[in-house]
Amino acid sequence: MTADEIEDLNRARAALARQRNAIARRLSGLDVAPISMAEDLTRTLLAIEAVDRALVDAGQPHIDIGHRPDA
């Protein structure tokens, strides 16, 4: 895998992480969460895992450097 492809995967993972955080933020404000929102969160988490596996397969596992607030 090329350096550009690995960077694309890292950017994709970051976008998915932002999506995960946005869904979690919306869920946290609800008394009763709709199942569809939980399903969206589940699909997003599965996508993050898939990208993580691709990065591991490329020999470039994702390393969490800590929480960075969304800009």
N, C-alpha and C positions, 0 to 999 in steps of 0.2 A: 504494500500500500504506500502511496506517495505521501510526502509531507502535506501537500495540499488536500488530499483526501482525508487525512487524519485531522487536519484543521477544520475541514467541513463537518466531520463527525463531532468534534468538540463544540463547534458553533451550534450544531443541531441539538446537542445535549443541553447547552446553555438555554436555548430557546424553550426546550421542553421543561427544563427546571423552572423557568419563569412561568410557564403555563401551569405547572404543578402548584407553584406558590400562589398564583392568582386564584386557582380553584379552591385551594385550602383557605385562602383569605375570605372568599365568598361564603364557603361552608361555615366558617367560624362565626359568621354574623347571623346565622339562621337558627331558629329554635328547632325546626324540623327540616332536615335536608331532603330534597327530592332524590329519589333513587337515580335519576338520570345524571345528576351532578356527581354522585358517588361513582357511577359508571364512567363518566368522563375522567375522573381522577384515576381510576383503575387503569383505563386505557393509556393515560399519560405515563403512569408509573411503569407499565409494561414496555412502552416505547423507550423510556429512559434505560431500562434494563437491557433492551435489545441493542441500543447504541453502546452501552457499557461493554456488552459481550463483543461487539464488533471492534471496539478499541482494544480489548484484551487480545482478541485474535490477531490484531495488527501489532501486538507487542507494545502498545502504548496505553496501558490502563488509565482510566480517569483517576486523578488524585484530588480528593476534596481538600481545598486549602482553607476551609472555614467558610462561615456564612458571610456573604457580601450582600449588603442591602441592594435591592433593585434600584436602578437609577431612573 
